[in-house]
Amino acid sequence: MRILILCHAFNSLTQRLYLDLVGCGHELSLEFDIADSVSEEAVALFEPELIVATYLRRAIPESIWRHRPCLVVHPGVVGDRGPAALDWAIQEGEETHWGVTVLQAEAELDAGPVWASREFPLRPGAKSSLYRHEVTEAASGALLEAIARYAAGEAPTPLARAAGSGRARPLLRQEQRAIDWQRETTATVLRKLRAADGSPGLADSLFGEPCQLYDPWPESDLAERWRGAQAGQLIARRETALLRKTVDGAVWIGHVKRRAGVKLPACLAFAAESAVLPELPLADWWAVPGTWQDIAYTEQGEVGTLRFEFYNGAMGTEQCARLRAALAWARQRPIRVLLLAGGDEFWSNGIHLNLIEAADSPADESWRNIEAIDDLAAALIDNDRQLTIATLGGNAGAGGVFLARAADLVWARAGVVLNPHYKNMGNLYGSEYWTYSLPARVGLVGAAAIMQGRLPMSSQQAQACGLIDCCIDTPRAEFAEEVQRRALQLAQDDWAARIEAKRARRSIDEATKPLAQYRAEELTQMRRNFYGFDPSYHVARYHFVHKTPQAWTPRHLARHRDLGWGMPP
Ligand code: COA
């Protein structure tokens, strides 16, 4: 079927649905919902049989839905209407389940007849996390069912007969999100912060200055030493996070946006102010449950697991350096297999564009950051003591994919979306030794196609083309256990032969072309991107970090805008 996707941005949900539809053999094109006339033109050029709205911030124009069936993916249970579906469900904490509904666009927003829906248990997580995982999974199932029903000539069920528990809800305003630190318990504070994460954030203040709060972590230690502190008071810091007292405990605030600033790790957003707070360090890298810990190590038998929960998968210079220290430490452990598990949300999205944007010299900070992430990749490639496996339970993009590829093996959960290319960020050349690792897996032609194509890739596609070694088809909740089971098996089976083969391959590769040369060649290109006369990377990064609304749809997505589109071959 010919399907046009209409969306506000090519976000993670849209990318996943795009890949699902491509996987079903549909003919796709995509247009950003910039203005009525642009969407109307896309429909006229592409002549889709069906339009799918995956993520919109306004109603589909009547000039479109009157003439073509438009399926809208709404992140709410049947009957829910309005722009803040998930926010309300998380903040009020009364729902045990939430859902996704695919309905047909009509005059009243979110009130059209229902094609399909899915429900899921509402776990205590941030809105962004629920959106990336449960909502995305439910949307995938519901959309494919809706399209199958449409193709079979069925009709949707009018909303009044669709028996849903939802209702119309307005926007959740900042006044309704506000935290009363003197009265509200830790549970409420966490719910409110989670309902506002990653956008719009919760308006509050720190050190007497108004700012948005993001990225809350619970603290389970109700230590005697904080009993005298006032609720709302900042009481400690750890690495980049701030600990804030509540009436019955404390919560960590991971990220903050100051007025006219960008979203940054809390201690960096308020660098001078937070320096006077007591540091609450952890002894080493062993995982400590119930507190803020971005790098955490666990061990079972001969398998070690290093998790790195970096917000939004962004890895700044210091984070890379700390992760490299943890890697060096784990290298000395008596284990045979080292799993690099990334975070729950993302495995990695490469260098930290927000920190770079906020730096005095973004070019210099870009350079430091790329060197730091390259050092990390080199430490993985050079590890000849252990079998290293990057295990992707969350998405990865740009340098994050090639950092994963620096491990011996890459395993990804089915449903994970990869963006194994750099060009979308102002034609960035990329580093992380991709020129060494990618052609070796997919060939030179394959590597060029992936890099130029600039499209997301499902883990199934990535396995099929050789970019990753294994796609594990298991529910998210069981992924870590399944990975552990397979890794324990590897540690027993042919571990010695694999390590031997790895050492032999590395020494042949090194003799053919030293790793340092790959790095130097990549960094020569990156130096041009950072310091050269073409500012594309700096401009693209500015727009990405400041979330400038899209001005046009990239041509690789808007296929209907190709020259010669629709002409006979
Ligand atoms: N640095 C800083 N922040 C990043 C980031 C990075 N490298 N990658 C993603 N983010 C942030 C986004 O700004 C967004 O922030 P928010 O919480 O304020 O909304 C959040 O992570 C989620 O990103 P989003 O783009 O909404 O997620 P997605 O799943 O829809 O898309 C990517 C994923 C990877 C395609 C997209 O985030 C991207 O292109 N990132 C940049 C990758 C890159 O070019 N890295 C530098 C070269 S190595």
Boltz pocket constraint, residues with backbone or C-beta under 6 A from the ligand:
constraints:
  - pocket:
      binder: B
      contacts: [[A, 10], [A, 11], [A, 12], [A, 13], [A, 198], [A, 199], [A, 263], [A, 311], [A, 312], [A, 313], [A, 314], [A, 315], [A, 349], [A, 350], [A, 351], [A, 352], [A, 353], [A, 354], [A, 355], [A, 395], [A, 396], [A, 397], [A, 398], [A, 399], [A, 400], [A, 419], [A, 421], [A, 422], [A, 424], [A, 425], [A, 428], [A, 544], [A, 545]]
      max_distance: 6.0
